[in-house]
Amino acid sequence: MDAKLPENVSAELPVPRNDRHIYAFQQLPPAIRQQLPVLRMALHAYNRADHRASLIQINNQIYREGDVIDRTLAVEQITEDGAVLRYDGYRFLLPRRGN
């Protein structure tokens, strides 16, 4: 017999922070996803030879590795697949367009 959860209890378990793991956006806890601003990546320029030359454009602003999008959200790394962002101790991939 399966026990039913009360209506006010979420079936999703919180995802623990893991400094080394890069989560997909959908893997982040719902509370974290809801706190994030809308992130629209219009440009992704990855330079394999020199990562310092890589850049992204999110919400009409250009960012490079190490830049802060707002006081709680930062661009940690630009990769071939998109950008790794850090928010509240979580690292997650914002995929490039077409991914």
C-alpha positions as MATLAB code, in Angstrom:
seq = 'MDAKLPENVSAELPVPRNDRHIYAFQQLPPAIRQQLPVLRMALHAYNRADHRASLIQINNQIYREGDVIDRTLAVEQITEDGAVLRYDGYRFLLPRRGN';
ca = [
       0.000    0.000    0.000;
       1.506    3.349   -1.058;
       1.403    6.176    1.436;
       0.089    9.445    0.046;
       1.803   12.721    0.765;
      -0.250   15.541    2.235;
      -1.135   18.136   -0.402;
       1.232   20.748    1.052;
       4.282   18.437    0.908;
       6.339   18.282   -2.274;
       7.327   14.885   -3.633;
      10.588   16.390   -4.882;
      13.503   16.009   -2.536;
      15.916   18.909   -2.189;
      19.098   18.604   -4.189;
      22.119   19.086   -1.946;
      24.679   21.652   -2.983;
      27.762   20.080   -4.476;
      30.551   22.483   -5.418;
      31.992   20.110   -8.000;
      28.800   18.974   -9.709;
      27.284   20.937  -12.579;
      23.524   20.525  -12.627;
      21.155   20.872  -15.540;
      18.731   23.726  -14.887;
      15.852   21.271  -14.370;
      17.863   19.403  -11.712;
      17.997   22.451   -9.452;
      15.550   22.502   -6.542;
      12.277   24.209   -7.514;
      12.818   26.946   -4.914;
      16.190   27.810   -6.493;
      14.790   27.792  -10.050;
      12.019   30.178   -8.997;
      14.526   32.649   -7.533;
      16.566   32.894  -10.730;
      15.827   35.667  -13.203;
      14.816   34.801  -16.761;
      18.066   33.987  -18.575;
      18.028   34.338  -22.358;
      21.317   33.550  -24.063;
      21.411   35.234  -27.466;
      25.130   34.780  -28.196;
      27.647   32.100  -27.277;
      31.230   32.506  -28.515;
      33.505   29.768  -27.193;
      37.228   29.933  -27.921;
      38.883   26.576  -27.321;
      42.410   28.013  -27.654;
      41.930   30.914  -25.227;
      39.052   30.713  -22.757;
      39.564   34.413  -21.898;
      38.359   35.269  -25.399;
      35.078   33.386  -24.873;
      31.937   35.407  -24.204;
      28.186   35.090  -23.904;
      25.297   37.481  -24.220;
      22.533   37.028  -21.672;
      19.535   39.367  -21.546;
      21.246   41.827  -23.924;
      24.454   42.066  -21.835;
      27.882   40.662  -22.739;
      29.642   38.553  -20.077;
      32.967   36.758  -19.781;
      34.151   34.166  -17.273;
      34.187   35.625  -13.772;
      31.629   38.342  -14.507;
      28.697   38.878  -12.164;
      25.245   38.981  -13.754;
      23.698   40.318  -10.563;
      24.887   40.248   -6.973;
      23.938   36.584   -6.529;
      24.506   35.101  -10.000;
      27.891   34.765  -11.696;
      29.412   33.356  -14.881;
      31.861   30.742  -13.680;
      32.910   29.169  -16.964;
      32.095   29.324  -20.667;
      32.229   25.906  -22.278;
      31.597   24.407  -25.686;
      28.069   23.487  -24.499;
      27.075   26.789  -22.892;
      27.850   28.681  -19.703;
      28.275   27.366  -16.175;
      26.587   29.779  -13.805;
      26.783   29.848   -9.991;
      23.833   30.773   -7.808;
      23.437   30.181   -4.065;
      26.195   27.562   -4.055;
      24.775   25.656   -7.030;
      26.582   25.394  -10.360;
      24.365   24.814  -13.380;
      24.685   24.805  -17.152;
      22.841   27.369  -19.191;
      23.008   25.637  -22.592;
      23.870   27.453  -25.775;
      21.100   27.906  -28.283;
      20.374   24.740  -30.182;
      21.220   22.448  -27.229;
];
